[in-house]
Amino acid sequence: MLSQIRGLSGHFTEESLRSYLIGRSVRLDDGCLIVRGYGSRRGIHQKLAGRAWAHIAAYVVFLGGYDPDLNVHHLCGVPDCIEPTHLQQLTHAENCRGRAQPPQCRNGHDREIDPDTRRYRRVCRECNRQAQKRWRDRQSAEVARARAEYGRSRTD
């Protein structure tokens, strides 16, 4: 069963992987079992035990019956949770359908609804405008630098 987990180190048995996951986890007040993986960031999917995703390894070890063609979904919505009662397997389409798009972008700007798809736009206009301005500033600085270098080499 462990051979179905992509990226898992080969030296693990089910029992050793179970104790490894429990040893790297902390229980929160809301019932989530949060695992600490390679990185120090919280709130993202964690990799551990080789290059395997922690929530997939937990599903295999604690629940069994893993189908590699399906996605492991967090019912609690916490990506670094490995609590077995919070995990279930869904098809990719079901997993995507269940995601709610936030009405604000990650910078806090309100998103607009695309009239064609009737969903929020992926990038808000303000963030897009700021990104284009940064790009134009980089381009003009590069052109100015190239012109300055060209002018120096012509006079030498």
Backbone torsions as a table, in degrees:
resi	resn	phi	psi	omega
1	MET	NA	-38.2	-179.7
2	LEU	-67.5	-21.9	-179.9
3	SER	-68.6	-16.1	178.9
4	GLN	-79.0	-13.0	-178.6
5	ILE	-86.3	115.5	-179.6
6	ARG	-70.0	132.9	174.7
7	GLY	86.2	-0.7	-178.6
8	LEU	-75.8	134.9	178.3
9	SER	-62.4	139.9	-173.4
10	GLY	-74.1	-11.3	-176.0
11	HIS	-83.4	-3.2	-178.0
12	PHE	-84.3	140.7	165.0
13	THR	-104.7	171.2	-179.3
14	GLU	-61.1	-41.1	-178.7
15	GLU	-68.3	-42.3	-179.8
16	SER	-68.4	-35.6	177.3
17	LEU	-67.9	-39.0	177.5
18	ARG	-60.8	-47.1	-179.8
19	SER	-69.2	-33.1	176.6
20	TYR	-63.0	-45.5	179.8
21	LEU	-65.4	-43.6	179.7
22	ILE	-64.8	-38.7	-179.8
23	GLY	-66.5	-27.0	-178.5
24	ARG	-98.8	12.5	-174.0
25	SER	-116.6	158.3	177.1
26	VAL	-136.4	136.7	-179.9
27	ARG	-89.3	129.7	177.2
28	LEU	-94.5	167.9	-178.5
29	ASP	-64.6	-28.8	-178.3
30	ASP	-82.2	2.0	176.7
31	GLY	99.5	-9.1	179.7
32	CYS	-73.3	142.9	174.5
33	LEU	-105.5	101.4	-172.8
34	ILE	-91.1	128.4	-179.2
35	VAL	-100.7	145.6	176.0
36	ARG	-105.4	113.7	-177.9
37	GLY	-95.5	-145.7	-178.5
38	TYR	-68.6	-39.6	-176.3
39	GLY	-87.7	170.7	178.8
40	SER	-101.2	0.4	-178.0
41	ARG	-80.5	141.8	177.5
42	ARG	-100.7	150.3	172.9
43	GLY	89.6	10.7	175.7
44	ILE	-124.9	161.8	176.7
45	HIS	-61.0	138.7	-175.7
46	GLN	-107.2	142.2	173.4
47	LYS	-108.0	141.8	176.2
48	LEU	-161.0	177.1	176.9
49	ALA	55.4	56.7	-174.5
50	GLY	96.8	-121.6	176.0
51	ARG	-125.6	27.1	-177.7
52	ALA	-87.5	148.5	174.9
53	TRP	-73.4	135.3	-175.0
54	ALA	-64.7	-39.9	-177.1
55	HIS	-69.4	-31.0	177.1
56	ILE	-72.2	-43.4	177.4
57	ALA	-61.0	-40.3	179.0
58	ALA	-65.9	-39.2	178.5
59	TYR	-61.3	-44.7	-178.7
60	VAL	-65.4	-46.2	-173.9
61	VAL	-73.4	-43.0	-173.8
62	PHE	-88.8	-34.6	-175.4
63	LEU	-108.4	-36.6	-177.6
64	GLY	73.4	179.4	178.9
65	GLY	68.2	34.3	-176.8
66	TYR	-76.6	131.9	174.7
67	ASP	-111.6	114.1	-176.1
68	PRO	-64.7	-15.9	179.6
69	ASP	-81.1	-10.0	-179.3
70	LEU	-107.7	156.9	176.5
71	ASN	-89.4	147.3	172.9
72	VAL	-93.1	120.6	-174.0
73	HIS	-108.1	141.5	176.7
74	HIS	-92.8	115.5	177.3
75	LEU	-67.4	-30.1	-178.4
76	CYS	-81.0	-16.3	-179.8
77	GLY	82.3	7.3	179.6
78	VAL	-100.1	112.8	-172.5
79	PRO	-64.8	-26.7	-178.3
80	ASP	-100.4	20.6	177.1
81	CYS	-89.4	136.6	177.2
82	ILE	-122.6	17.0	177.1
83	GLU	-61.2	123.5	-175.6
84	PRO	-59.2	-32.7	-179.7
85	THR	-75.2	-11.6	179.6
86	HIS	-96.9	-0.2	-176.3
87	LEU	-111.3	141.4	173.0
88	GLN	-150.4	159.7	178.8
89	GLN	-100.7	133.9	179.2
90	LEU	-135.2	161.1	171.1
91	THR	-71.2	163.3	-179.3
92	HIS	-61.8	-39.9	-179.6
93	ALA	-64.1	-43.1	178.7
94	GLU	-64.9	-38.4	179.9
95	ASN	-64.6	-42.0	179.6
96	CYS	-70.0	-37.9	-179.3
97	ARG	-63.4	-31.8	-177.1
98	GLY	-78.2	-11.3	-178.4
99	ARG	-76.4	135.1	176.8
100	ALA	-100.1	131.6	178.1
101	GLN	-84.7	126.5	-179.4
102	PRO	-70.9	146.0	-179.1
103	PRO	-73.1	-13.4	176.4
104	GLN	-116.9	151.6	175.4
105	CYS	-76.8	177.9	-177.5
106	ARG	-68.2	-15.1	177.0
107	ASN	-95.9	3.2	175.3
108	GLY	91.6	3.2	179.0
109	HIS	-81.0	146.8	177.0
110	ASP	-72.0	136.5	177.4
111	ARG	-90.0	154.0	176.2
112	GLU	-99.5	156.9	177.6
113	ILE	-90.4	129.2	178.0
114	ASP	-73.5	125.4	-176.6
115	PRO	-67.3	-24.6	-179.3
116	ASP	-76.1	-45.6	-175.2
117	THR	-99.2	-14.4	-177.0
118	ARG	59.1	30.9	174.7
119	ARG	-122.3	164.5	176.5
120	TYR	-64.1	143.3	175.7
121	ARG	-65.5	148.4	-177.9
122	ARG	-65.9	-42.4	-179.3
123	VAL	-118.8	131.4	179.1
124	CYS	-75.5	157.3	-175.9
125	ARG	-63.7	-38.1	-177.9
126	GLU	-65.7	-45.0	178.3
127	CYS	-64.3	-38.9	178.2
128	ASN	-64.1	-42.9	179.0
129	ARG	-62.5	-43.1	179.5
130	GLN	-65.7	-39.8	178.8
131	ALA	-65.0	-40.7	178.2
132	GLN	-65.6	-38.3	178.0
133	LYS	-64.2	-43.5	177.5
134	ARG	-60.9	-40.9	179.6
135	TRP	-64.4	-45.4	179.3
136	ARG	-62.6	-39.5	177.9
137	ASP	-63.4	-42.4	177.6
138	ARG	-63.0	-42.8	-179.5
139	GLN	-64.5	-44.0	-179.1
140	SER	-67.0	-36.5	176.9
141	ALA	-65.1	-39.4	178.8
142	GLU	-66.5	-40.9	178.2
143	VAL	-65.4	-43.0	178.9
144	ALA	-62.2	-40.9	178.8
145	ARG	-65.4	-42.9	179.8
146	ALA	-65.1	-39.9	178.3
147	ARG	-65.0	-40.0	179.3
148	ALA	-65.3	-43.1	178.6
149	GLU	-65.4	-39.7	-180.0
150	TYR	-65.7	-42.3	179.3
151	GLY	-64.1	-37.7	178.9
152	ARG	-68.0	-41.6	-176.3
153	SER	-71.8	-24.9	179.0
154	ARG	-74.5	-31.3	-177.6
155	THR	-84.4	-18.7	-178.3
156	ASP	-73.1	NA	NA
